[in-house]
Amino acid sequence: MVLALPVVTEVWHIYVLIGLLQAGSAAFTPTFQAVIPDIVTGESDYTRALSASQVAATMESLLSPVLAAVALTFMSFDRLFLGTSAGFLVSAVLVLSTRIPDARPSTHSSAWDRAASGIRTFLRTPRLRGVMALNLVVAAAGSIVVVNTVNYIRDTLGGSQSHVAWRLAASGTGTLLAALVLPRVLDRIAARTVMMTGAAALVAGTAAAVTLISAGLTTWAGTAIIWTVIGIGMALIITPTGKVPRASVGRNAIPEAFAAQFSLSHLTWLITYPIAGRLGTGVGFTPAWSVLAVLAAAGACGALLLWPRHDGRGMATSPVTPARHAPVTDRPALSEAA
């Protein structure tokens, strides 16, 4: 797909390639997330593995544009795409050369049954319903940064491409710093508390963004601070998320739980991306960001209501699967025994 980019002649070609690339990501990402509990079984080590995964992803998003810009100073786009393809091939060889210890197959034979089972688990488990609501908070705030940064910085603030890069770097730096300190925090504070704190930060960040633009306070410093807060809030939710499905299902069901989380989280992005893009360009950033701020607040409130504060053994609020509510700090073996 990357090798096809140099011969693209129509815009719709790019849309098709993006769709295919994202389909590959949809296969890889939840599988990668589900593999981590098979490799890292200790609770503290697993938390650190989640942090390392988030740091790696953030560093990639921060460094890739910089490395691409440097590479383009002495090579053409075609050669850059060729190098990218070679990188994918090397990655594939490394993945194929690995062996995953103690990997357990799913109890469902077909892909549809696995996907349906994972979604049913999310819908009937209070803490996982809370995660679904938090996905909306992340998507609402993240869409402001991902979709609107370029237009806002260049059209509203009159900045250059380097200004765009610095604002995106501010958000990425916030995510990176939060992910680095989270392992120590999660050793002492419950995942629910950390994730709700992240939701509060994102609600505050989106509200500040609306206030900034509606009042005409288009300052570079203000934008950098808000983008950093959003980056921190996203890390506080995304990084610990893996702990919740892991503690809510048996080991055989972990892959389908992570697949469901990937699908359901991207469903929220499917809602918020058009709001940020179409509404932002059609009627302005203030109405678009106001809608996204409302969605972020609704998601945060929904998470508080759906995910019980006392989410422990014997405290389940769902009569369907009372055994799936062991504390998030439990190991998978305890969850299965429950």
FENCORLIN-V639037 format. One record per run of one state. SS is the DSSP state (alpha for helix, beta for strand, coil for the rest). FROM is the first residue (numbers start at 1). TO is the last residue. If there is no record, write none. Layout:
BEGIN
<<SS	FROM	TO> <SS	FROM	TO>>
END
This chain:
BEGIN
<<coil	1	4> <alpha	5	7> <coil	8	10> <alpha	11	39> <coil	40	42> <alpha	43	71> <coil	72	76> <alpha	77	96> <coil	97	110> <alpha	111	124> <coil	125	125> <alpha	126	156> <coil	157	160> <alpha	161	186> <coil	187	190> <alpha	191	214> <coil	215	219> <alpha	220	248> <coil	249	250> <alpha	251	282> <coil	283	284> <alpha	285	306> <coil	307	321> <alpha	322	324> <coil	325	331> <alpha	332	337> <coil	338	338>>
END
